[in-house]
Amino acid sequence: MKSKSLVLASLALAAVGFSAPASAQVEVQWWHSMGGALGEWVNDLAKDFNASQKDYKVTPTFKGSYDESMTAAIAAFRAGNAPHILQVFEVGTATMMASKGAIKPVTEVMKEGGFKFDQNAYVPAVAGYYTAPNGQMLSFPFNSSTTIFHYNKDAFKQAGLDPEKAPSTWPEVALAAAKLKAAGHKCPFTTSWVSWTQLESFSAWHNTLYATKNNGFGGTDTRLAFNTPLHVRHIENLANMAKQGLFVYKGRGNAADNTFVSGECAMMTGSSALYGNIKRNSKFAAGHAPLPYYPDVTGAPQNTVIGGASLWVMSGKKPAEYKAVAAFFDYLSKPEVAAKSHQRTGYLPVTKASYELTEKSGFYKQNPGTDVAVTQMIRKTTDKSRGIRLGNFVQIRTIIDEEMEQVWNGKKQPKEGLDAAIQRGNEQLERFQKSAKL
């Protein structure tokens, strides 16, 4: 009886050994900041990649806002347990570039992983932002967006405005807001990401510098420059609209997004990536149009600047793990995968091929306005409109929020607020310049 039991036990162990895989999957940890509908998109990307092959498994983990995930990753790196992939928003680019030893350039990851990687395959305005002065792409362009104008077509109809014609200039925005208010709307116009929409993209759109040294691309000794007569004029106009109840400030970051999606606010400037949320959750017909501009400014409109985030590969991992990361990035770059992501979210197409595939499919014709972000970004850029790459950019945006809130509530004059933001912001740039030299 005893010998029979031993035989059965041996057979059971043999069966377990026979069924065990020859090698375990290589797991990749991906920290991100995508919530809601975009979080579902990220989870689906990982799920689909994992199902497409058997060697690797990507595990996405939501780590809070961009600020929070970046802080968590820095702490994890110092503790020796950083993720393989970290999603970092565009304002953290200069900081990541200066983090020597903490990151592994994506070009190296792809090359060592044995995958063909052509930087020219990516949309130039996107790829260029994440490329070092020596021409090496440092991070993988993932969810790139830009600022556009969203409006509620149903609200326009009710106010006697043409629902198929969005305001194209800032004076037209003010007139539309006045009609919307007269029709009973308590929030005619709002904006998310004040610095990004009203100063950063505003500057590039009008071919005007936001900061010296070509907005930081020319060196770390850059200084802020957004207190020109044009910038002051624009903030004065917004402040006057705020006094009249035509512009309603809804808070920092993307706090204003839900006020538009819910129908509370009729017009807003914000991210093109809001498209997916609007399409899924709004109960009204929405329109998407280019950013407004001042028609008397020579050279306007030019092009808008990049937003969103890219994927950075952290250092200190095993070769097999980097190969897994490379395989995932190669998957994300496939035209059909990138095109599907672009169409689902409103983020820009990552590659030229994914843009062409989307255009050929008729998606832009079937969904008017979804090509706005693309056409704003594929225009030829200038040294003033290529983008903005500053150190301590997160802190600078916070300073701008603080100073502009003083303007919106009438406690500071527009020029006073802009001057204060520049003075405080330049202190942050000086700190970064000193640290970059160490």
N, C-alpha and C positions, 0 to 999 in steps of 0.2 A: 504493500500500500504506500509505504514511504517512498520507494523507488519510483512508483507511478507518479506520485506528486512531483518528485524532482524532475521527471521527464517532462510533465506538463508545464512546470515552471520554466524549464529550459526552452521549450517550444515557444512559450509566451514571450520570453526575452528575445529569442531569435526573431520572432515576428515583429517586435517593436524595433529591433535593430534594422530589420529588412525594410521597414516602412519609413524610417527616418531619412530625411533629405541628406544628400551628399554634402551640401554646404548651406548654412543659414543665409537668409536674405540680409543684405547690407541695408541698415536703416539710416535714413537721413532725417534729421530734425530741422524743421522749417518754422521759424518764428515769424508771425505776421501780425498786422493790425487791421485786418479786414473784418468788419462786423456785418450783421444783417444779410442782405442779398449778396453782397460782395464776399462775405464769409462763406456762404454756400458755394459761390463760384470757386473760391480757393480750395475748398474741400473736394469739390467735383474734379478739379484739375489733378489733385493728388490721387484721388480714387481712380480716375481714368488712366493715369500713368501707371499706377500700381497694377492695374488689370491688363495693361498692354505688354507686360513682361514679368518674369519670375525672379529676377536676380536682386531687384532693389525695392525698397519700400520707403516712400516719402510720408512722413507724419507731420501734418501742419498743426501748429498750436497758436491760438490767439493770445497775444500778450498785452492787450490793451491798446491805447493810442500809440501813434508813432513815437511820441516823446517817451512814453512808458516802456515800449519795447526796446528802444535804443538804450535807455538807461539800464534796463534789465540785462541786455546783452553785454554791455560794458562790464557790469558786475560779474556776470557769468564767465566772461573771458578771463577776468582777473582771478577767478576761482578755479579756472581750468576746465569748465564744463559749458562752454559756449555752444550754441547750436551750429549746425553746418551752414545753414542759410539764414540770413537775417534781412527782412524787408526794411529798408530805410527810406524815408521820404526825401524829396529832392533837396530840402534845405539842410539836410545832414550830410550832403555829398562832400563838401570841403572838409568837414570834420573826419569823415571816414577816409578820405584821401590822405589826410595828415596822420592817420593812425597806422604808422609804419610798424609792420610786424603783426598787426592784428588781423589783417585781411590777406586773401590770396586773389590776385587779379583773375578775372573770369577768362581772359585769353589764355592764361597759363593752365587753368583748370580744364578748359576744353581741349587744349593741345595735348596735355599729359593724359587726358582721358581717351585720346585717340579719335576725337570727333572733328570733323571739318568745321571751321569757324571763320566765316567771312564777315568782317565788321561792316563791309559795304552792303550787306544784305539787309541791314537794319535801317529804319527811317533816319536819315541824317540828323535832323533836328533833335532826335531823341538820343541816338548813339553818341553824338558829339558832346552832349552834356556830361556823359559818364566816362569820357575819354581823357586820359592824362595828357599833359603837354607833349610827351614823347610819342603820342599816337596809340598808346595801349589802352584798350577798353578795360576799365577796372571792375565794373559791376554789370549785371545783366538787366537790360531794360525790361521791365515787367508790366507795371500798371502806370503807364504815362498818360497824363491828362493835360488839359489846358482849360483856361477860363472862357466861358461862353455866356450867352444871355438866354435865360429861360423865361417863358411867359405863359400865362393861362389864357388860352384862346376863348374859353367860355366867358371868363371875366371881361375880356376885350369886347365880346359881342354885347354883353349886358351894359357896358359903358359907352356903346356906340362907336367903338374903335374897330378897325379892320382886323379880324382875327388872323388873316393870312399875311399881314404886314407888320413885322416887329419894328420898334423904333431903332433906327440905325445910328443916330447921333444922340449925344447927351441932352441937348435941348429938346429933342423929340421924346426922350425918356421922361423929362420933367412935365411936358405937356400931357403925355399919356397918364402919368401918375395923377395929375390934377383931375383928369376926366374920371379916372378910376375912383378917386376919393369922392368926387361929386356924386358918383353912382352908389356910394355907400361902403366902399372898401376901406377898412381901417388900416390896412397895410398894403399900399399900392406898390412900393418897391422896397426890397431889402437886398442884402448881400452876405455871402459867407466869406471867410478868409479875407478880411479887410486889406491886409498888406499885399497879399497875392493878387487880388482882383483890382484894387483901387490904386496901388502904387507900383507893384512889380510888373504885372501884365500891362497896366495902363501906360507905363513908361515905354516898354517895348513896342506896344501897339501904336504909339506916337513917335517911335524912333528917337526916344530921348533917354539919356543915361539915368539909371537908378543909383548907380555908384560909379566912382572913377575907376581907372584901370580896366576899361571895358567890362564894367560890372563884376570885377574880381577875377576875370579870366586872365588878366595881365599881371597878377601878383597879389600877394597877401597884404601889400601896403595900400590897398584900396580904401576909399572913404565914401560915405553915403552922400548922395547928391539930389535927393528928391524934394528939394525946397525951391525949385525954379518957379518963375511966374506961372507956368502952365500947371504945375502940381498944386500950387497955392490956389489958383483959380478953380481947379476941379474940387478940391476939398472944401472950398468956400461954397461952391454950388451944392455939394452934398449936405453941408451944414445948414444952408438955407432951406433945402428940401426937408431936412429933419425938423426944423422949426415949424414948418407948415404941415407936418404930418404926412408928407409925400414919401419920405424915406424913413423907415422904421428899423433901427438897429436891433438885431435879435441876439447878439452875443458873439463870442469869439469862435475861431475854428469854423466848423461846419454846422454850428447850432442853428443857422437859418434854413438849412436844407429841409427839415421836416415842416417848417412853416410854409414852404412853397408846395411841397408834396401834398400836404393836408388841404391846400386851397386857401389858407389864411392870407398869405401874401401873393399878390398877382404877378409880380415881376421880380426877378433876382439875377444877380451875376454870381456865378459859382462854377464848380467843376463840371466838365463834360461828363464825368463819371456818374453824375447824378441821374443820368438817363435811365439806367436800369431800375433804380428805385421809383422814378416817376412812372415808367411804363408798367411796373408791377403794382404800385400802390395808389396812384392818383385816381381820382374819380372824375377827372376833367380832361379835355383835349389840351395837350401841351405843345408849345412851339419852342424851337431851339434855333437861335440866331447868333451871328457874330457879335462880339463885344461892341458897344457903342463907342463913338469917337467924336472928337471936335473937328468939324469939317474945315475950319480955317487953319489947321495945323499942317504945314507942308510935310509931305511924306506919309501922312496917316491915311488909312491904316497900313501898318507894316506887317508885323506878325506877333503872335502872343508867345509867352514863355512856357516852358514845361512845368508840369506839376506831377503829382502822384509819387511813385517810388520806384526803386530798383532793388534787385536782389544781390546782396553782398555775400561772398563766401568767406567764412572765418578761417583763420590759420590754425595749425596744430592738429589737423586730422590725418587719418590714415589714407594711403594711396587708393585703396579700394573704395573708401568713402567719397573721395574726390571724383572717382570715376562714376560713382552713382549720381553725384551732383551734376556732372557733365551730361550724363544720359538724360537726366530730368530737364536740363536747360535745352538740350537738343530736341526733346519732345515738345517743349513749350514753343520752340521756334518753328515747328512744322507749319506750313501755310494754313492748313485746314484747322489746326488747333488754335493758332494765333488769330485767325479770322473769326472763329467762333467766339473767342474771348472778347474781341473788339465789338462784335455785334451784340453780344449779351450785356456788356457792361457800359459801353460808351467811352471806355478808355481808348487811346489811340492804337492803331495797329502797330505791332512791334516791328514787323518786317515789311518791306516793299511788296513782297509776294502776297502777304496776307491782305494788304490794301487792295491790290489788283484783283485778288480772288473775290473779295467782298464787292468790289465795283462790278465785276463781271456777273455776279450772282443777282444783281438788280436790287440789292439790299438798300442802297442809298435812295433809289427811286421809290421803293415801297415804304420807306421810313424817312420822310423828308426831315432835314435838319441834322441827321446823324452824321453827315459828312462835314458839318461846320468845323468841328475841332480839327479834322484832318486838313482841310483847306487853309485854316488859320496857321497851321504849323509847317506845312510844306512849302510856304512862300520862301523866297530867298531871304536869308537873314543878313543883318549888318553887324558891325562890331558893337552897336548899341542895343541890338535886339536878339543876340544869340542866346542869351539866358543870363541868370544871375547866380554866381557861385561865391558865397561868402562864408567865412568862418564865424562860428557862434551865431549862425543865422536864426536858430530857434529862439535865442534870447532877444535878438533884434526884432523879430516879429512880435514877441511879447511886449517889448517896449513900445512898438508902434500901436499895438492894441490899446495899451494903457493911455498913450497920449491922444489917440483919436477918440477914445471914449470921453476924454475931457472936452474935446471939440464938439462931439455930438450932443453932450448935455449942456453946452453953452458956457462951460467954466474956462475954456481957453479959446482964443482966436485961432483960425486955421493955420496961419503962418507961425504963430507962437507954438502950436502943437507940433508942427512939422520940424521947426528948428530944434525943439527940445528932443524930439525923437532922433534927429541926426546927431546931436551932441551926445546923448546917452548911447546911441548905437555905435558911434565911432569909438567910444571907450571900449566896447566889446570887440571891435575890430582890432584895436591896438593890443588888447590882451591876447587875442588869437595870433596876431603877428609875432608877438614875443614868444609865445609857446611854440609856434611853428619853427622858430629858429633854434630851439633847444635840441 
